[in-house]
């Protein structure tokens, strides 16, 4: 089966999305910043994939390390095959106000929230376009900017711009680019349960081309 890669496979949205795709029988690769998180995500995927025939694999990479991220994507593609789905879920979430962060701190946040997504997309989208199919999904948030979360507001605005640029670049070749905007704190058993949020990713991936959406909003 065609596979999916989830970057930022932490215990919230990332793992929920990886499990959701695994339950459909897709091979799923996960990428996390630490070995412990990658191993936990891999085990979660394997449990979700039980009986479906889908394979699972994991790699460790920091999304801001271009060389490591590209190597992780290449390793997963070699093990599982070229992915039909790329999910970028890495983010630096913190409260900060105008003038609070240094320029270096803003650049570090931008590197996680936006540049890592572009690196991953640029690495995988050309192959998708060549095959005439693929889905690139980026986790977003902050549908309204907040002065209490300046770096995150800027980053999520950047995500929306990145999705538009990816669609303009690869959409005509059959690559569906979209964001999933989560407008609240993620927690199991709430209106922002990660398993509920994960349904948006599957729905966007399975949309027929004539019905493509480029942003899904989970408002709780």
C-alpha positions in Angstrom: 0.0 0.0 0.0 1.2 3.6 -0.6 2.5 5.1 2.6 2.5 8.1 4.8 5.2 9.9 6.7 4.5 11.9 9.9 7.1 14.4 11.0 6.6 15.5 14.6 5.1 12.3 15.8 4.6 13.2 19.5 2.0 11.8 21.8 -0.7 14.3 20.6 -1.8 15.0 17.1 1.3 13.4 15.5 0.7 9.9 16.9 -3.0 10.2 16.4 -2.6 10.9 12.7 0.0 8.2 12.3 -2.4 5.7 13.9 -5.3 6.9 11.8 -3.4 6.2 8.6 -2.0 2.9 9.9 -5.6 1.7 10.6 -6.3 2.0 6.9 -3.5 -0.3 6.0 -1.0 2.3 4.8 2.6 1.8 5.6 3.5 4.6 8.0 6.9 6.2 8.8 7.3 8.5 11.8 10.0 11.1 12.5 10.6 12.5 15.9 13.2 14.7 17.5 14.2 12.2 20.2 14.7 8.4 20.2 12.2 7.9 23.0 9.4 9.7 21.1 10.3 7.9 17.9 10.1 4.5 19.6 6.8 5.3 21.3 5.3 6.5 18.0 6.6 3.4 16.2 4.9 1.1 18.8 1.7 3.0 18.6 1.7 2.7 14.8 2.4 -1.0 14.9 -0.5 -1.6 17.3 -2.8 0.4 15.1 -1.7 -1.5 12.0 -2.1 -4.9 13.5 -4.0 -7.1 11.0 -3.9 -4.6 8.2 -0.7 -5.6 6.5 0.7 -2.1 6.8 4.4 -1.7 7.7 5.9 0.8 10.1 9.3 2.5 10.6 10.8 5.3 12.6 13.7 7.8 12.3 15.1 10.4 14.6 15.7 13.9 13.3 15.3 17.5 14.3 13.1 19.2 11.8 15.4 22.3 11.7 18.4 20.1 10.7 18.1 20.0 6.9 20.6 17.2 6.4 19.2 15.0 9.1 15.6 15.6 8.0 16.3 14.8 4.4 18.3 11.7 5.5 15.3 10.5 7.6 12.9 11.0 4.7 15.3 9.1 2.4 15.7 6.3 4.9 11.9 5.9 5.3 11.4 5.9 1.6 14.0 3.2 1.1 12.4 1.1 3.8 8.7 1.7 3.1 8.6 3.1 -0.4 7.9 6.6 -1.6 5.1 8.2 0.5 1.8 9.3 -0.9 1.2 11.4 2.2 3.5 13.8 4.0 2.3 15.2 7.3 4.3 18.0 9.0 3.3 18.4 12.6 6.4 19.8 14.2 6.0 23.2 15.9 7.5 25.4 18.6 4.6 26.4 20.8 5.2 29.0 23.4 3.8 32.3 24.8 5.7 35.4 23.9 4.9 39.0 23.2 6.1 41.7 20.8 9.7 42.6 21.7 10.1 39.7 24.1 12.2 37.4 21.9 15.6 38.1 20.4 16.0 38.0 16.6 17.8 34.6 17.0 14.8 33.2 19.0 12.4 34.3 16.3 14.5 32.7 13.7 14.7 29.5 15.7 10.9 29.4 16.0 10.4 30.2 12.3 12.8 27.3 11.4 10.6 24.8 13.2 7.2 26.2 12.4 7.8 27.0 8.7 11.2 26.2 7.2 11.1 22.5 8.3 7.8 22.1 6.6 9.1 23.6 3.3 12.3 21.4 3.5 10.2 18.3 3.9 7.7 19.3 1.2 10.4 20.2 -1.3 12.1 16.9 -0.7 9.0 14.8 -1.3 6.7 16.8 -3.6 8.7 16.4 -6.8 8.4 12.6 -6.6 4.6 12.9 -5.8 4.2 15.2 -8.8 6.1 12.7 -11.0 3.8 9.9 -9.9 0.8 12.2 -10.4 -0.6 12.0 -6.9 0.2 12.9 -3.3 -0.9 14.8 -0.3 1.0 17.3 1.9 -0.6 18.3 5.1 0.7 20.8 7.6 -0.6 21.2 11.1 -1.6 24.9 11.7 -3.3 26.9 14.4 -3.9 30.5 15.5 -6.7 31.3 13.1 -6.6 34.7 14.7 -3.3 36.3 15.6 -2.8 36.8 19.4 -0.4 39.3 21.0 0.3 36.7 23.7 1.7 34.2 21.1 3.6 36.3 18.6 6.1 33.8 17.2 3.4 31.1 16.9 1.0 33.6 15.2 3.7 34.5 12.7 4.6 30.8 12.2 1.0 29.7 11.5 0.6 32.6 9.0 3.7 31.3 7.3 2.2 27.8 7.2 -0.9 29.1 5.3 1.4 30.9 2.9 3.5 27.8 2.4 0.4 25.7 1.6 -0.7 28.2 -1.0 2.8 28.2 -2.6 2.9 24.4 -2.6 -0.5 24.3 -4.3 0.6 26.8 -6.9 3.8 24.8 -7.5 2.6 21.2 -7.4 -1.2 21.2 -7.5 -1.6 20.9 -11.2 0.5 17.8 -11.1 -1.9 16.1 -8.7 -0.4 17.1 -5.3 -2.9 18.2 -2.7 -1.5 20.7 -0.2 -3.6 21.7 2.8 -3.3 22.7 6.4 -5.3 21.6 9.4 -5.9 24.5 11.7 -6.4 23.6 15.3 -8.1 26.5 17.2 -7.6 25.3 20.8 -5.4 23.3 23.2 -5.2 19.6 22.3 -6.1 17.2 25.0 -7.7 13.7 25.0 -11.4 13.6 26.0 -12.0 17.3 25.1 -13.4 19.1 22.1 -9.8 19.1 20.8 -9.2 15.3 21.2 -6.3 14.4 18.9 -8.1 11.4 17.6 -11.0 13.7 16.4 -8.5 16.1 14.9 -6.8 13.2 13.0 -10.0 12.6 11.1 -9.4 15.9 9.2 -6.1 14.6 7.9 -7.6 11.4 6.5 -10.5 13.3 5.0 -8.3 15.7 3.3 -6.1 12.9 1.9 -9.1 11.0 0.5 -10.8 14.0 -1.1 -11.4 13.8 -4.8 -9.4 16.3 -6.7 -12.5 18.4 -7.8 -13.3 18.9 -4.1 -9.9 19.7 -2.7 -9.8 22.0 0.3 -6.7 23.8 1.3 -7.5 24.4 5.0 -9.6 22.4 7.5 -10.5 24.1 10.7 -11.0 22.2 13.9 -12.8 24.7 16.1 -13.9 22.3 18.9 
